[in-house]
Amino acid sequence: MHASTLRSTTTAMRQADISRNTLETKIRVALDLDGTGISRLGTGIGFFDHMLDQVARHGMIDLTVEAAGDLHIDAHHTIEDVGITLGQALAKALGDKKGLRRYGHAYVPLDEALSRVVVDLSGRPGLVFNVPFTRATIGEFDVDLVREFFQGLVNHAGMTVHIDALRGDNSHHQAETVFKAFARALRMAVEADPLAAGAIPSTKGAL
C-alpha cells in the first residue's frame, strides 16, 4: 500500500469533507447527512456514479465525490478509495453517535430483483456480502468492485453491514437494489431517535 496524505475538516455537526491522496488516486468526498439527496459526482466511471447517486437520493444525503484515479489500469483503485474516503467522511459526520437509532434495515425491489441490507453503526468494521451476480460485468463495470467499495467503506466508517441479494436475473438490477437498500438502511440508522435523549445507543457507553 502506498503512503497517503489525509486532510479532514468538519463544517458542522453532521457534515464532513475528506480528501485522500495517494500515488494511485486523488479523492475528495463531502457529505451532509441532513441533506436533500443532492449529488455532485465525478469518478470517471459512469455506472459507479449512477450507484453513488442512489446512495445520495435514497439516503437523503447531500454527496459530492471528486475522483481522479488510474483508470488507464482499471477501476479498482478508484472505487476502493472512494469507499475508503466515504467511510472516513461518514465516521467524521457521525461523531460520537449520541441520540442516533444506530440500526437500520431495508428491502428494495427493482423489477425481478430484490435486495436486503442491514446496517449497524457499531464502531466495528464488518461486511457480510452475499450477492450472486448473474454476469461478471455491467457494461464495462466489473461487478467484483461492488464488494471492494463496501469493504473499504465499512472498514473506515466503523460499521457493520449485511448485504443479501435475495433474487434477481439482471445484474444491473441486482447492483441497483443493493445500493438503494444500503441508502435506505443507512438513512434509518443515522436518524435521531426521539426516545434516546442524546444517549449513546450502547450499553458500553461508547461506539
N, C-alpha and C positions, 0 to 999 in steps of 0.2 A: 504494500500500500504506500502511495506517495505521501509525503508530508503535506499538510494542508494548512491554510490560514483560515481562521474563523472570526467573523465580526458579527456582533449581535447588538440590537437595540430594542427596547420595549417602549412603544409610544403611548400605550395606555394599558389598562388592566388586562384586557383580553385581546390585545393586538401584539404582533411581533413582526420583526423584519430581520431576516437572517441572510447573510452572504457566506458562501463556502467556495473557496478557490483551490483547485489542485492542478497538477500538470495535465490532467485529463479533461476537467470541466471547470466552468465558472457558472455558479448557480446563485440566484437570488430568489428568495421566497418571502413574500409579505402577506399577512393574513389578518383578518378581523373576524373573530368568532361570533360577533354580534352584527354581522353584515346582512346583506340582502341577496346574496348569491351572485354578485358581480365578479366576473373573472377577466383577467388580462394575462394571456398565456402565449408563450413563445419558446417552445422547446426545440423546434425544428423537426418534430415528429408529430405529424398530423393526427394520427389515431390517439396518441398519448394525450395531446391537447384536448381532444374530444372527451377522453375519460376524466381528465382533471376538471373539465367544465362540469361534468356530472357531480363531482365532489363539491364544487362551489355552489351550484344551483340547488341541489337536493340537500346539502348540508347547511344552506343559508350562511355560507362563509364567503366573505369577500376575499378573493385569492389572486395574487399576482405571482407568476412564475416566469423568470427570465433565465434561460439556459443556453450556454454556448459550450458544446461538447465535441468530442472526437467522433462525429458521426461518419467520417470517412472510414473508420474502422467498423463500428456498428453502434447500435443504440444503447448497448448495455450500460456503459459508464454513465451516460446522461440520465437514463431512467432510474438507476440505482441511486445516483447522487441527488436527484430531485427528491426521491423518497427519504433519503437521509436528512436533507435540508428541511423538507416539510415536517419531518418528525421533530427536528430541533425547534422549529417555529411553533409547533403545537405545544411542546413542553414549555416553552417560554411563555406563550399566551395563557396557558392554563395555570401557571403559578403554583400555589400550594393546594389548589383544587378545593378550597373551602366552599361549602354550600352547593356543590355540584351533585348531579344524580349519580355520576361515576359509571353506571352501567347503561348500555344501550343495545337495542337489537332491532333488526328489520328484515322482513321478507319483501323482495321486489321481483315482480314478473316482467317479462318482455316477450310477448307472444308465447312461444313454446318453452322459453327458458325461465327458470326460477332460481334465485339465489337467496341464501340466508347469511347474514353477518351479525356477529355478537361482539361487542366492544366492552372492555373493562379498562378504565383509566387507573390501572393498578400500581403504576410505578415500576412494574416489572415487564421487561420485553418478552413477548411470546406470540408466535404465529402458528396457527393450525390452518393449513391451506389444502382444501380438497376440491379442486376444480379440474375435472376431466375434460379438457378442451377437445373438441371434435376435429380440430385442424391444428397444424403446427404454426400457421401464420394467419394473420388477418390482413390481407393485402401484403405489405412488406413488413408488417409488425410481427415480431417473434413473441408468441404467447407466453413463453417461459419468463419473459420480462415482467409480466404482471406480478408473479411471486417475488421477483427481485425488488420491485418497487415497494411492495407491502413489507418485505423483510427489512429493508432499510428504514422504512417509516416506523415500524414498531420498535426496532432496536433503539432508535434515537428519541422517540416520543415517550418511551417507557410505558407502553400499553400492551394489553393482551387482546388479540383479535382472532376470532374463529371465523373462517370463510368457507362456506359449503355451497357449491353449485349443485342444486338438487336435481335439476334436469335441464335439458337443452340440446338442440341439434345444430344450432348456428353459433359458431364461436364468437362472432361479433355480439350476438345477443347474450351469450354467457358472460363475456367480459363486461358488458354494459350493466347487466344486473348486479354483478359483483361490486362495481364502483358505485352504483346508485344505492345499493343496500349498505355499503360502508358509510356513505354520506349520511343516510338517514339514521343509522345506528350511532354514528359519531354525534350527530345533531342532538339526539336524545341524551347521550352521555354527558355532553358539556352544558346542558341546560341547568339552570338554577333549580334546586329542589326546595320548594316553599316550606317543607317541613324540617329542613336541615338546619335552619337558623345560623348559617355561616359555619357550621361544623365541618370538619374533615370527615368524609364518609368512610371511615375505617376504625375498627376497634383499636388499632395500633396508635391512632392519633396522627399518622403521617402516611402519605402516599408518595 
